[in-house]
Amino acid sequence: MTTHLEQAYALDAADPLARFRARFVNAEPDLIYLDGNSLGRLPHDSAMLAHDLTARQWGERLIRSWNEGWFTLPERVGGKLAQLLGAQTDEVIVADSTSVNLFKLAVAALRHQRGRTRILTDDLNFPSDVYILQGIVEMLDAGHRLEIIRSEDGVHGPVEALLAALDEDVALVVLSHTVFKSGYLYDMAAVTAAIHAAGALVLWDLSHSVGSAPVELNAADADLAIGCTYKYVNGGPGAPAFLYVRRDLQPLLRNPISGWMGQHNPFDFTLEYAAELGLRHFLTGTPAVLSLALIEPGVDLLLEASMNALRAKSIRQSEYLIALWEEMLAPLGYMLKSPRQAEQRGSHISLGHAEGWRINQALIRDLNVLPDFRAPDNIRLGIAPIYTTFTDVYTAAEQMRRAVEERIYARYSDQRAAVT
Ligand SMILES: *Cc1c(COP(=O)(O)O)cnc(C)c1O
């Protein structure tokens, strides 16, 4: 009889992407890291590039480096990200944070949709996205209403209710393509088509999709999108975000934060703002060059592995985890808080448990497993197919079993930490 562990080793031995794990820093070989959906691992190439960026590009070349590659980094890295997103090279650019990019694109969209007052989102969206939209409604003071459509089970996107809410007064719909708690994955093409049929624009937040699930912005005819680079793209903590504007919309939308980097010729230093053509117009101030440059090696690794192969592995690993959950964890009170259907799921699995917080503490402090925790009771297991192994997945399930069966969680109190 083969044991679970032998089965996991066999799955790793047959994994065509297994070689990519060695391309990342793995300082603690025994650590089971399942938080790549919050902060991806450090690629070795990024560590080397960080040294070159500081010692040579900054240290030696000084200001000359702006003309030796820094100035065009936003569109160069954006153009590579576009390949992961099914978009054209000139439709994606890197700037600011995801939250700020949402602000810029949502204000631009609402101004373009003058006369329409309703903004729709769902209650599975990332809170910062909802806060930004609330702030915009207040700032524009133009009678907009933000409506948050409720998911019935807190797991699946409220697609039917959302489509039923569409009418000729809806200006903009803002959704997370992969939702951050349950991992529910919207059908981008179908939902975008329905939104367009009502004459509204759609803005997709791709933070949990990029690098983990295939995204086809052009094929879906998506209008606008934003997303993070520090999760599955492995760009580094606080790395700048990207924004996408479909090519035909670019001349019609105006960046509400009109800074000199989006000016037609920033080095003319004229006092009259004239928008740069194309997507550079959506830049605002000087980019964080070091962080921005360090995104590129992570994108290169994903392109080398290919999104189709990454998606195939992500599905194999999440199906494997769900099978282990059914066999080992469901009898111990763990609940599946992610969709059961692979095509409705991104790359993380949430398991709820009445003692979720304390179990999570035991996993981190005693059992060498690093997932993350999302209130009220979700233990979120992020599968980053470019470096997660089947052995990682099995070991995490085994330690979750021990945490409950051996009552290891009972050592911890219910006191919550600031960053979870
Ligand atoms: C992580 C995440 C963000 C983060 O936004 P920041 O501006 O980088 O803090 C935004 N939206 C979603 C859906 C996310 O998952």
Ligand as a Chemical Component Dictionary entry (heavy atoms), coordinates in Angstrom:
data_LIG
# 
_chem_comp.id                   LIG 
_chem_comp.type                 NON-POLYMER 
_chem_comp.pdbx_formal_charge   0 
_chem_comp.three_letter_code    LIG 
# 
loop_
_chem_comp_atom.comp_id 
_chem_comp_atom.atom_id 
_chem_comp_atom.alt_atom_id 
_chem_comp_atom.type_symbol 
_chem_comp_atom.charge 
_chem_comp_atom.model_Cartn_x 
_chem_comp_atom.model_Cartn_y 
_chem_comp_atom.model_Cartn_z 
_chem_comp_atom.pdbx_ordinal 
LIG C1 C1 C 0 -4.352 42.504 -2.286 1  
LIG C2 C2 C 0 -5.475 43.205 -2.952 2  
LIG C3 C3 C 0 -5.477 44.598 -3.070 3  
LIG C4 C4 C 0 -4.374 45.404 -2.429 4  
LIG O1 O1 O 0 -4.368 46.726 -2.801 5  
LIG P1 P1 P 0 -3.123 47.648 -2.379 6  
LIG O2 O2 O 0 -3.488 48.959 -2.894 7  
LIG O3 O3 O 0 -1.911 47.034 -2.983 8  
LIG O4 O4 O 0 -3.006 47.597 -0.897 9  
LIG C5 C5 C 0 -6.514 45.202 -3.757 10 
LIG N1 N1 N 0 -7.520 44.464 -4.278 11 
LIG C6 C6 C 0 -7.550 43.112 -4.157 12 
LIG C7 C7 C 0 -8.669 42.332 -4.764 13 
LIG C8 C8 C 0 -6.542 42.450 -3.482 14 
LIG O5 O5 O 0 -6.572 41.131 -3.348 15 
# 
loop_
_chem_comp_bond.comp_id 
_chem_comp_bond.atom_id_1 
_chem_comp_bond.atom_id_2 
_chem_comp_bond.value_order 
_chem_comp_bond.pdbx_ordinal 
LIG C1 C2 SING 1  
LIG C2 C3 SING 2  
LIG C2 C8 DOUB 3  
LIG C3 C4 SING 4  
LIG C3 C5 DOUB 5  
LIG C4 O1 SING 6  
LIG O1 P1 SING 7  
LIG P1 O2 DOUB 8  
LIG P1 O3 SING 9  
LIG P1 O4 SING 10 
LIG C5 N1 SING 11 
LIG N1 C6 DOUB 12 
LIG C6 C7 SING 13 
LIG C6 C8 SING 14 
LIG C8 O5 SING 15 
# 
